[in-house]
Amino acid sequence: MAGDLEIWPADGLVLATGHPMTLSVREFQLLVAMAKREGSIATREELYGEAWHTELKPGDRSVDVYVSRLRRKLTRAIPGRSYIHTHPGFGYRFQADV
């Protein structure tokens, strides 16, 4: 649980302020991978490995595209909150900020 966001990995469920969110399988897997490391920076390679179950190829921007989609959905579901933070050159950090 991170603020108003509840993630239930075993059930494939994400609740935003108590309401279910509609996420693609990749979006869900990526969110779970980031949430497992809450407060820590995860590299794109680490996130790709967990969500796609293979190695990230040079030039592949899939993680960035899906992070962007997740941010949009999270912002729509819980306005005024930030959950995914970019650390250029390092990766992404999942942490609820007000």
C-alpha positions in Angstrom: 0.0 0.0 0.0 1.3 3.4 -0.9 -0.9 6.2 0.2 -4.3 5.9 -1.6 -2.9 3.2 -3.8 -3.3 -0.5 -2.9 -1.5 -3.2 -5.0 -2.6 -6.8 -4.6 0.0 -8.8 -6.7 -1.5 -12.2 -6.0 -4.9 -11.0 -7.1 -3.9 -8.9 -10.1 -5.6 -6.0 -8.5 -4.8 -2.3 -8.0 -7.1 0.0 -6.1 -6.9 3.7 -6.3 -8.8 5.4 -3.4 -10.7 2.1 -3.1 -11.7 1.8 -6.8 -10.2 -0.8 -9.1 -7.9 0.4 -11.8 -7.8 -1.0 -15.3 -4.2 -1.8 -16.3 -2.7 -3.9 -19.0 -0.7 -7.0 -17.9 2.6 -5.2 -18.6 1.5 -2.1 -16.8 0.5 -4.2 -13.8 3.7 -6.2 -13.8 5.8 -3.0 -14.1 3.9 -1.4 -11.2 4.4 -4.4 -9.0 8.1 -4.5 -9.9 8.5 -0.9 -8.9 6.4 -1.2 -5.8 8.5 -4.2 -4.5 11.4 -1.7 -4.4 9.4 1.1 -2.9 11.7 4.0 -2.0 14.6 2.6 -4.0 15.7 3.3 -7.6 15.1 0.4 -10.0 17.0 0.4 -13.3 15.2 0.1 -16.6 17.0 -3.3 -17.1 15.7 -4.6 -13.7 12.2 -3.5 -14.4 12.2 -4.9 -18.0 13.5 -8.2 -16.7 10.7 -8.5 -14.2 7.9 -7.3 -16.4 8.9 -8.9 -19.7 11.0 -11.8 -18.4 13.8 -11.2 -20.7 16.8 -8.9 -21.1 16.4 -5.3 -22.3 17.9 -4.8 -25.7 19.9 -1.6 -26.5 17.6 1.2 -27.7 14.4 -0.4 -26.4 12.3 2.3 -24.7 9.4 0.0 -23.6 9.9 0.7 -20.0 9.7 4.4 -20.6 6.6 4.1 -22.6 4.8 2.0 -20.0 6.0 4.2 -17.2 4.4 7.1 -19.0 1.1 5.2 -19.4 1.1 4.3 -15.8 1.8 7.9 -14.7 -1.2 9.1 -16.8 -3.5 6.4 -15.3 -2.4 7.1 -11.8 -2.7 10.8 -12.2 -6.3 10.4 -13.5 -7.2 8.0 -10.6 -5.5 10.0 -7.9 -5.0 13.6 -8.9 -2.3 15.6 -7.0 -0.2 12.6 -6.1 3.0 11.4 -7.7 4.1 7.8 -7.4 6.7 7.2 -10.1 9.8 9.4 -10.0 12.5 9.5 -12.7 16.2 9.6 -11.8 17.9 10.4 -15.1 20.8 8.0 -15.8 19.7 5.7 -13.0 16.1 4.6 -13.4 12.8 5.0 -11.6 11.7 5.2 -7.9 8.3 4.3 -6.7 7.1 6.3 -3.7 4.0 8.1 -2.8 4.5 11.9 -2.6 1.8 14.4 -1.8 
